[in-house]
Amino acid sequence: LGTEPERAIIVGDSDFDIQAGKAAGLTTVAVTYGFRDRAMLGNADFLIDNMAQLLTLIEKQ
């Protein structure tokens, strides 16, 4: 995508998404309303409950 991995994020709803993002050097954001429950997403850098929280997170970065 033409950007450095540390400037990119991945948003996912499974532990596989988070693992892939970590392997690629991305900041990982897990959504709690998707495929897996919160306990399985604990390895993510951030957990969000809705997309409004994603916008807030991006604005702070």
N, CA, C and O atoms as a Maestro MAE file, in Angstrom:
{
 s_m_m2io_version
 :::
 2.0.0
}

f_m_ct {
 s_m_title
 :::
 protein
 m_atom[244] {
  # First column is atom index #
  i_m_mmod_type
  r_m_x_coord
  r_m_y_coord
  r_m_z_coord
  i_m_residue_number
  s_m_chain_name
  s_m_pdb_residue_name
  s_m_pdb_atom_name
  i_m_atomic_number
  :::
  1 25 0.808 -1.207 0.000 1 A "LEU " " N  " 7
  2 3 0.000 0.000 0.000 1 A "LEU " " CA " 6
  3 2 0.846 1.263 0.000 1 A "LEU " " C  " 6
  4 15 0.309 2.370 -0.040 1 A "LEU " " O  " 8
  5 25 2.146 1.108 0.044 2 A "GLY " " N  " 7
  6 3 3.016 2.266 -0.034 2 A "GLY " " CA " 6
  7 2 3.232 3.005 1.267 2 A "GLY " " C  " 6
  8 15 3.594 4.181 1.243 2 A "GLY " " O  " 8
  9 25 3.026 2.365 2.392 3 A "THR " " N  " 7
  10 3 3.274 3.004 3.681 3 A "THR " " CA " 6
  11 2 4.088 2.062 4.555 3 A "THR " " C  " 6
  12 15 4.142 0.857 4.306 3 A "THR " " O  " 8
  13 25 4.704 2.608 5.557 4 A "GLU " " N  " 7
  14 3 5.482 1.800 6.489 4 A "GLU " " CA " 6
  15 2 4.534 0.994 7.376 4 A "GLU " " C  " 6
  16 15 3.482 1.499 7.765 4 A "GLU " " O  " 8
  17 25 4.890 -0.250 7.701 5 A "PRO " " N  " 7
  18 3 4.009 -1.087 8.526 5 A "PRO " " CA " 6
  19 2 3.627 -0.442 9.854 5 A "PRO " " C  " 6
  20 15 2.496 -0.599 10.313 5 A "PRO " " O  " 8
  21 25 4.549 0.276 10.470 6 A "GLU " " N  " 7
  22 3 4.241 0.884 11.764 6 A "GLU " " CA " 6
  23 2 3.247 2.041 11.654 6 A "GLU " " C  " 6
  24 15 2.750 2.521 12.673 6 A "GLU " " O  " 8
  25 25 2.954 2.490 10.444 7 A "ARG " " N  " 7
  26 3 1.963 3.554 10.238 7 A "ARG " " CA " 6
  27 2 0.615 2.999 9.792 7 A "ARG " " C  " 6
  28 15 -0.321 3.758 9.539 7 A "ARG " " O  " 8
  29 25 0.517 1.679 9.696 8 A "ALA " " N  " 7
  30 3 -0.714 1.040 9.225 8 A "ALA " " CA " 6
  31 2 -1.368 0.264 10.366 8 A "ALA " " C  " 6
  32 15 -0.712 -0.117 11.336 8 A "ALA " " O  " 8
  33 25 -2.660 0.041 10.230 9 A "ILE " " N  " 7
  34 3 -3.386 -0.769 11.210 9 A "ILE " " CA " 6
  35 2 -4.174 -1.842 10.482 9 A "ILE " " C  " 6
  36 15 -4.516 -1.711 9.306 9 A "ILE " " O  " 8
  37 25 -4.450 -2.902 11.217 10 A "ILE " " N  " 7
  38 3 -5.361 -3.927 10.732 10 A "ILE " " CA " 6
  39 2 -6.497 -4.011 11.737 10 A "ILE " " C  " 6
  40 15 -6.272 -4.026 12.948 10 A "ILE " " O  " 8
  41 25 -7.700 -4.066 11.232 11 A "VAL " " N  " 7
  42 3 -8.885 -4.210 12.073 11 A "VAL " " CA " 6
  43 2 -9.463 -5.578 11.773 11 A "VAL " " C  " 6
  44 15 -9.757 -5.895 10.621 11 A "VAL " " O  " 8
  45 25 -9.628 -6.385 12.804 12 A "GLY " " N  " 7
  46 3 -10.132 -7.731 12.585 12 A "GLY " " CA " 6
  47 2 -11.036 -8.199 13.702 12 A "GLY " " C  " 6
  48 15 -11.129 -7.581 14.762 12 A "GLY " " O  " 8
  49 25 -11.705 -9.319 13.429 13 A "ASP " " N  " 7
  50 3 -12.618 -9.879 14.420 13 A "ASP " " CA " 6
  51 2 -12.245 -11.304 14.813 13 A "ASP " " C  " 6
  52 15 -13.054 -12.026 15.395 13 A "ASP " " O  " 8
  53 25 -11.018 -11.705 14.491 14 A "SER " " N  " 7
  54 3 -10.590 -13.051 14.879 14 A "SER " " CA " 6
  55 2 -9.135 -13.031 15.319 14 A "SER " " C  " 6
  56 15 -8.380 -12.116 14.992 14 A "SER " " O  " 8
  57 25 -8.764 -14.053 16.060 15 A "ASP " " N  " 7
  58 3 -7.385 -14.176 16.493 15 A "ASP " " CA " 6
  59 2 -6.446 -14.339 15.301 15 A "ASP " " C  " 6
  60 15 -5.284 -13.940 15.376 15 A "ASP " " O  " 8
  61 25 -6.926 -14.914 14.214 16 A "PHE " " N  " 7
  62 3 -6.111 -15.060 13.006 16 A "PHE " " CA " 6
  63 2 -5.778 -13.691 12.399 16 A "PHE " " C  " 6
  64 15 -4.656 -13.470 11.943 16 A "PHE " " O  " 8
  65 25 -6.739 -12.789 12.394 17 A "ASP " " N  " 7
  66 3 -6.495 -11.427 11.899 17 A "ASP " " CA " 6
  67 2 -5.404 -10.744 12.721 17 A "ASP " " C  " 6
  68 15 -4.514 -10.092 12.176 17 A "ASP " " O  " 8
  69 25 -5.489 -10.905 14.027 18 A "ILE " " N  " 7
  70 3 -4.531 -10.265 14.922 18 A "ILE " " CA " 6
  71 2 -3.139 -10.865 14.730 18 A "ILE " " C  " 6
  72 15 -2.149 -10.135 14.687 18 A "ILE " " O  " 8
  73 25 -3.061 -12.176 14.616 19 A "GLN " " N  " 7
  74 3 -1.770 -12.838 14.390 19 A "GLN " " CA " 6
  75 2 -1.138 -12.370 13.081 19 A "GLN " " C  " 6
  76 15 0.062 -12.102 13.032 19 A "GLN " " O  " 8
  77 25 -1.928 -12.273 12.035 20 A "ALA " " N  " 7
  78 3 -1.411 -11.833 10.734 20 A "ALA " " CA " 6
  79 2 -0.911 -10.396 10.813 20 A "ALA " " C  " 6
  80 15 0.146 -10.070 10.271 20 A "ALA " " O  " 8
  81 25 -1.664 -9.544 11.485 21 A "GLY " " N  " 7
  82 3 -1.243 -8.157 11.637 21 A "GLY " " CA " 6
  83 2 0.049 -8.030 12.418 21 A "GLY " " C  " 6
  84 15 0.939 -7.270 12.035 21 A "GLY " " O  " 8
  85 25 0.157 -8.768 13.509 22 A "LYS " " N  " 7
  86 3 1.387 -8.748 14.308 22 A "LYS " " CA " 6
  87 2 2.573 -9.219 13.472 22 A "LYS " " C  " 6
  88 15 3.647 -8.618 13.521 22 A "LYS " " O  " 8
  89 25 2.383 -10.292 12.705 23 A "ALA " " N  " 7
  90 3 3.462 -10.833 11.872 23 A "ALA " " CA " 6
  91 2 3.927 -9.822 10.828 23 A "ALA " " C  " 6
  92 15 5.094 -9.814 10.439 23 A "ALA " " O  " 8
  93 25 3.010 -8.973 10.379 24 A "ALA " " N  " 7
  94 3 3.341 -7.963 9.370 24 A "ALA " " CA " 6
  95 2 3.869 -6.668 9.983 24 A "ALA " " C  " 6
  96 15 4.255 -5.751 9.259 24 A "ALA " " O  " 8
  97 25 3.887 -6.588 11.317 25 A "GLY " " N  " 7
  98 3 4.384 -5.389 11.980 25 A "GLY " " CA " 6
  99 2 3.372 -4.268 12.077 25 A "GLY " " C  " 6
  100 15 3.744 -3.109 12.261 25 A "GLY " " O  " 8
  101 25 2.086 -4.603 11.954 26 A "LEU " " N  " 7
  102 3 1.027 -3.599 11.989 26 A "LEU " " CA " 6
  103 2 0.488 -3.410 13.402 26 A "LEU " " C  " 6
  104 15 0.609 -4.301 14.243 26 A "LEU " " O  " 8
  105 25 -0.098 -2.266 13.657 27 A "THR " " N  " 7
  106 3 -0.875 -2.068 14.869 27 A "THR " " CA " 6
  107 2 -2.172 -2.840 14.691 27 A "THR " " C  " 6
  108 15 -2.827 -2.734 13.653 27 A "THR " " O  " 8
  109 25 -2.541 -3.612 15.700 28 A "THR " " N  " 7
  110 3 -3.717 -4.468 15.574 28 A "THR " " CA " 6
  111 2 -4.875 -3.940 16.409 28 A "THR " " C  " 6
  112 15 -4.709 -3.561 17.569 28 A "THR " " O  " 8
  113 25 -6.046 -3.926 15.793 29 A "VAL " " N  " 7
  114 3 -7.272 -3.490 16.450 29 A "VAL " " CA " 6
  115 2 -8.295 -4.603 16.283 29 A "VAL " " C  " 6
  116 15 -8.611 -5.001 15.161 29 A "VAL " " O  " 8
  117 25 -8.806 -5.101 17.389 30 A "ALA " " N  " 7
  118 3 -9.812 -6.156 17.343 30 A "ALA " " CA " 6
  119 2 -11.178 -5.580 17.682 30 A "ALA " " C  " 6
  120 15 -11.321 -4.787 18.613 30 A "ALA " " O  " 8
  121 25 -12.172 -5.988 16.917 31 A "VAL " " N  " 7
  122 3 -13.548 -5.589 17.202 31 A "VAL " " CA " 6
  123 2 -14.200 -6.688 18.029 31 A "VAL " " C  " 6
  124 15 -14.060 -7.874 17.731 31 A "VAL " " O  " 8
  125 25 -14.907 -6.282 19.062 32 A "THR " " N  " 7
  126 3 -15.489 -7.254 19.989 32 A "THR " " CA " 6
  127 2 -16.839 -7.777 19.535 32 A "THR " " C  " 6
  128 15 -17.404 -8.664 20.174 32 A "THR " " O  " 8
  129 25 -17.356 -7.249 18.459 33 A "TYR " " N  " 7
  130 3 -18.688 -7.650 18.002 33 A "TYR " " CA " 6
  131 2 -18.635 -8.578 16.791 33 A "TYR " " C  " 6
  132 15 -19.630 -8.731 16.084 33 A "TYR " " O  " 8
  133 25 -17.501 -9.187 16.553 34 A "GLY " " N  " 7
  134 3 -17.348 -10.028 15.371 34 A "GLY " " CA " 6
  135 2 -17.383 -11.506 15.666 34 A "GLY " " C  " 6
  136 15 -18.205 -11.986 16.447 34 A "GLY " " O  " 8
  137 25 -16.483 -12.216 15.031 35 A "PHE " " N  " 7
  138 3 -16.455 -13.670 15.014 35 A "PHE " " CA " 6
  139 2 -16.057 -14.290 16.348 35 A "PHE " " C  " 6
  140 15 -16.597 -15.330 16.725 35 A "PHE " " O  " 8
  141 25 -15.142 -13.687 17.054 36 A "ARG " " N  " 7
  142 3 -14.634 -14.248 18.315 36 A "ARG " " CA " 6
  143 2 -15.041 -13.375 19.496 36 A "ARG " " C  " 6
  144 15 -15.389 -12.205 19.340 36 A "ARG " " O  " 8
  145 25 -14.986 -13.985 20.691 37 A "ASP " " N  " 7
  146 3 -15.304 -13.196 21.876 37 A "ASP " " CA " 6
  147 2 -14.057 -12.460 22.372 37 A "ASP " " C  " 6
  148 15 -12.940 -12.726 21.928 37 A "ASP " " O  " 8
  149 25 -14.272 -11.553 23.280 38 A "ARG " " N  " 7
  150 3 -13.221 -10.660 23.789 38 A "ARG " " CA " 6
  151 2 -12.008 -11.433 24.319 38 A "ARG " " C  " 6
  152 15 -10.871 -11.009 24.110 38 A "ARG " " O  " 8
  153 25 -12.230 -12.536 24.987 39 A "ALA " " N  " 7
  154 3 -11.133 -13.308 25.581 39 A "ALA " " CA " 6
  155 2 -10.153 -13.817 24.530 39 A "ALA " " C  " 6
  156 15 -8.962 -13.943 24.814 39 A "ALA " " O  " 8
  157 25 -10.621 -14.106 23.343 40 A "MET " " N  " 7
  158 3 -9.755 -14.636 22.288 40 A "MET " " CA " 6
  159 2 -9.016 -13.528 21.545 40 A "MET " " C  " 6
  160 15 -8.145 -13.813 20.723 40 A "MET " " O  " 8
  161 25 -9.345 -12.285 21.818 41 A "LEU " " N  " 7
  162 3 -8.754 -11.153 21.102 41 A "LEU " " CA " 6
  163 2 -7.784 -10.353 21.961 41 A "LEU " " C  " 6
  164 15 -7.341 -9.278 21.557 41 A "LEU " " O  " 8
  165 25 -7.456 -10.859 23.124 42 A "GLY " " N  " 7
  166 3 -6.646 -10.125 24.084 42 A "GLY " " CA " 6
  167 2 -5.246 -9.771 23.628 42 A "GLY " " C  " 6
  168 15 -4.606 -8.905 24.225 42 A "GLY " " O  " 8
  169 25 -4.757 -10.419 22.587 43 A "ASN " " N  " 7
  170 3 -3.412 -10.144 22.097 43 A "ASN " " CA " 6
  171 2 -3.361 -8.902 21.199 43 A "ASN " " C  " 6
  172 15 -2.276 -8.459 20.824 43 A "ASN " " O  " 8
  173 25 -4.503 -8.349 20.859 44 A "ALA " " N  " 7
  174 3 -4.546 -7.157 20.004 44 A "ALA " " CA " 6
  175 2 -3.993 -5.951 20.755 44 A "ALA " " C  " 6
  176 15 -4.051 -5.885 21.983 44 A "ALA " " O  " 8
  177 25 -3.457 -5.003 20.000 45 A "ASP " " N  " 7
  178 3 -2.974 -3.769 20.616 45 A "ASP " " CA " 6
  179 2 -4.127 -2.965 21.210 45 A "ASP " " C  " 6
  180 15 -3.982 -2.328 22.254 45 A "ASP " " O  " 8
  181 25 -5.276 -3.004 20.531 46 A "PHE " " N  " 7
  182 3 -6.460 -2.274 20.984 46 A "PHE " " CA " 6
  183 2 -7.694 -3.135 20.764 46 A "PHE " " C  " 6
  184 15 -7.766 -3.897 19.800 46 A "PHE " " O  " 8
  185 25 -8.665 -3.009 21.662 47 A "LEU " " N  " 7
  186 3 -9.982 -3.632 21.513 47 A "LEU " " CA " 6
  187 2 -11.010 -2.519 21.405 47 A "LEU " " C  " 6
  188 15 -10.989 -1.567 22.185 47 A "LEU " " O  " 8
  189 25 -11.907 -2.641 20.439 48 A "ILE " " N  " 7
  190 3 -12.968 -1.641 20.301 48 A "ILE " " CA " 6
  191 2 -14.317 -2.344 20.250 48 A "ILE " " C  " 6
  192 15 -14.427 -3.484 19.800 48 A "ILE " " O  " 8
  193 25 -15.333 -1.643 20.719 49 A "ASP " " N  " 7
  194 3 -16.687 -2.181 20.743 49 A "ASP " " CA " 6
  195 2 -17.553 -1.650 19.610 49 A "ASP " " C  " 6
  196 15 -18.627 -2.190 19.345 49 A "ASP " " O  " 8
  197 25 -17.090 -0.584 18.933 50 A "ASN " " N  " 7
  198 3 -17.849 -0.023 17.816 50 A "ASN " " CA " 6
  199 2 -16.907 0.791 16.931 50 A "ASN " " C  " 6
  200 15 -15.788 1.114 17.330 50 A "ASN " " O  " 8
  201 25 -17.367 1.112 15.748 51 A "MET " " N  " 7
  202 3 -16.516 1.806 14.780 51 A "MET " " CA " 6
  203 2 -16.213 3.247 15.178 51 A "MET " " C  " 6
  204 15 -15.199 3.798 14.750 51 A "MET " " O  " 8
  205 25 -17.059 3.861 15.979 52 A "ALA " " N  " 7
  206 3 -16.769 5.210 16.459 52 A "ALA " " CA " 6
  207 2 -15.483 5.212 17.282 52 A "ALA " " C  " 6
  208 15 -14.716 6.174 17.241 52 A "ALA " " O  " 8
  209 25 -15.252 4.145 18.019 53 A "GLN " " N  " 7
  210 3 -14.021 4.038 18.795 53 A "GLN " " CA " 6
  211 2 -12.800 3.934 17.886 53 A "GLN " " C  " 6
  212 15 -11.719 4.397 18.248 53 A "GLN " " O  " 8
  213 25 -12.963 3.332 16.713 54 A "LEU " " N  " 7
  214 3 -11.857 3.251 15.762 54 A "LEU " " CA " 6
  215 2 -11.460 4.650 15.300 54 A "LEU " " C  " 6
  216 15 -10.271 4.962 15.229 54 A "LEU " " O  " 8
  217 25 -12.417 5.475 14.992 55 A "LEU " " N  " 7
  218 3 -12.127 6.845 14.569 55 A "LEU " " CA " 6
  219 2 -11.381 7.601 15.667 55 A "LEU " " C  " 6
  220 15 -10.408 8.303 15.390 55 A "LEU " " O  " 8
  221 25 -11.830 7.458 16.893 56 A "THR " " N  " 7
  222 3 -11.160 8.103 18.021 56 A "THR " " CA " 6
  223 2 -9.725 7.611 18.149 56 A "THR " " C  " 6
  224 15 -8.811 8.401 18.385 56 A "THR " " O  " 8
  225 25 -9.531 6.317 17.995 57 A "LEU " " N  " 7
  226 3 -8.197 5.730 18.074 57 A "LEU " " CA " 6
  227 2 -7.280 6.282 16.985 57 A "LEU " " C  " 6
  228 15 -6.130 6.628 17.255 57 A "LEU " " O  " 8
  229 25 -7.781 6.362 15.775 58 A "ILE " " N  " 7
  230 3 -6.985 6.878 14.656 58 A "ILE " " CA " 6
  231 2 -6.618 8.341 14.883 58 A "ILE " " C  " 6
  232 15 -5.491 8.751 14.604 58 A "ILE " " O  " 8
  233 25 -7.553 9.117 15.382 59 A "GLU " " N  " 7
  234 3 -7.289 10.537 15.630 59 A "GLU " " CA " 6
  235 2 -6.206 10.740 16.684 59 A "GLU " " C  " 6
  236 15 -5.480 11.733 16.642 59 A "GLU " " O  " 8
  237 25 -6.092 9.811 17.627 60 A "LYS " " N  " 7
  238 3 -5.091 9.917 18.688 60 A "LYS " " CA " 6
  239 2 -3.713 9.462 18.237 60 A "LYS " " C  " 6
  240 15 -2.715 9.793 18.877 60 A "LYS " " O  " 8
  241 25 -3.642 8.725 17.171 61 A "GLN " " N  " 7
  242 3 -2.353 8.169 16.715 61 A "GLN " " CA " 6
  243 2 -1.539 9.165 15.968 61 A "GLN " " C  " 6
  244 15 -0.435 8.851 15.522 61 A "GLN " " O  " 8
  :::
 }
 m_bond[243] {
  # First column is bond index #
  i_m_from
  i_m_to
  i_m_order
  :::
  1 1 2 1
  2 2 3 1
  3 3 4 2
  4 3 5 1
  5 5 6 1
  6 6 7 1
  7 7 8 2
  8 7 9 1
  9 9 10 1
  10 10 11 1
  11 11 12 2
  12 11 13 1
  13 13 14 1
  14 14 15 1
  15 15 16 2
  16 15 17 1
  17 17 18 1
  18 18 19 1
  19 19 20 2
  20 19 21 1
  21 21 22 1
  22 22 23 1
  23 23 24 2
  24 23 25 1
  25 25 26 1
  26 26 27 1
  27 27 28 2
  28 27 29 1
  29 29 30 1
  30 30 31 1
  31 31 32 2
  32 31 33 1
  33 33 34 1
  34 34 35 1
  35 35 36 2
  36 35 37 1
  37 37 38 1
  38 38 39 1
  39 39 40 2
  40 39 41 1
  41 41 42 1
  42 42 43 1
  43 43 44 2
  44 43 45 1
  45 45 46 1
  46 46 47 1
  47 47 48 2
  48 47 49 1
  49 49 50 1
  50 50 51 1
  51 51 52 2
  52 51 53 1
  53 53 54 1
  54 54 55 1
  55 55 56 2
  56 55 57 1
  57 57 58 1
  58 58 59 1
  59 59 60 2
  60 59 61 1
  61 61 62 1
  62 62 63 1
  63 63 64 2
  64 63 65 1
  65 65 66 1
  66 66 67 1
  67 67 68 2
  68 67 69 1
  69 69 70 1
  70 70 71 1
  71 71 72 2
  72 71 73 1
  73 73 74 1
  74 74 75 1
  75 75 76 2
  76 75 77 1
  77 77 78 1
  78 78 79 1
  79 79 80 2
  80 79 81 1
  81 81 82 1
  82 82 83 1
  83 83 84 2
  84 83 85 1
  85 85 86 1
  86 86 87 1
  87 87 88 2
  88 87 89 1
  89 89 90 1
  90 90 91 1
  91 91 92 2
  92 91 93 1
  93 93 94 1
  94 94 95 1
  95 95 96 2
  96 95 97 1
  97 97 98 1
  98 98 99 1
  99 99 100 2
  100 99 101 1
  101 101 102 1
  102 102 103 1
  103 103 104 2
  104 103 105 1
  105 105 106 1
  106 106 107 1
  107 107 108 2
  108 107 109 1
  109 109 110 1
  110 110 111 1
  111 111 112 2
  112 111 113 1
  113 113 114 1
  114 114 115 1
  115 115 116 2
  116 115 117 1
  117 117 118 1
  118 118 119 1
  119 119 120 2
  120 119 121 1
  121 121 122 1
  122 122 123 1
  123 123 124 2
  124 123 125 1
  125 125 126 1
  126 126 127 1
  127 127 128 2
  128 127 129 1
  129 129 130 1
  130 130 131 1
  131 131 132 2
  132 131 133 1
  133 133 134 1
  134 134 135 1
  135 135 136 2
  136 135 137 1
  137 137 138 1
  138 138 139 1
  139 139 140 2
  140 139 141 1
  141 141 142 1
  142 142 143 1
  143 143 144 2
  144 143 145 1
  145 145 146 1
  146 146 147 1
  147 147 148 2
  148 147 149 1
  149 149 150 1
  150 150 151 1
  151 151 152 2
  152 151 153 1
  153 153 154 1
  154 154 155 1
  155 155 156 2
  156 155 157 1
  157 157 158 1
  158 158 159 1
  159 159 160 2
  160 159 161 1
  161 161 162 1
  162 162 163 1
  163 163 164 2
  164 163 165 1
  165 165 166 1
  166 166 167 1
  167 167 168 2
  168 167 169 1
  169 169 170 1
  170 170 171 1
  171 171 172 2
  172 171 173 1
  173 173 174 1
  174 174 175 1
  175 175 176 2
  176 175 177 1
  177 177 178 1
  178 178 179 1
  179 179 180 2
  180 179 181 1
  181 181 182 1
  182 182 183 1
  183 183 184 2
  184 183 185 1
  185 185 186 1
  186 186 187 1
  187 187 188 2
  188 187 189 1
  189 189 190 1
  190 190 191 1
  191 191 192 2
  192 191 193 1
  193 193 194 1
  194 194 195 1
  195 195 196 2
  196 195 197 1
  197 197 198 1
  198 198 199 1
  199 199 200 2
  200 199 201 1
  201 201 202 1
  202 202 203 1
  203 203 204 2
  204 203 205 1
  205 205 206 1
  206 206 207 1
  207 207 208 2
  208 207 209 1
  209 209 210 1
  210 210 211 1
  211 211 212 2
  212 211 213 1
  213 213 214 1
  214 214 215 1
  215 215 216 2
  216 215 217 1
  217 217 218 1
  218 218 219 1
  219 219 220 2
  220 219 221 1
  221 221 222 1
  222 222 223 1
  223 223 224 2
  224 223 225 1
  225 225 226 1
  226 226 227 1
  227 227 228 2
  228 227 229 1
  229 229 230 1
  230 230 231 1
  231 231 232 2
  232 231 233 1
  233 233 234 1
  234 234 235 1
  235 235 236 2
  236 235 237 1
  237 237 238 1
  238 238 239 1
  239 239 240 2
  240 239 241 1
  241 241 242 1
  242 242 243 1
  243 243 244 2
  :::
 }
}
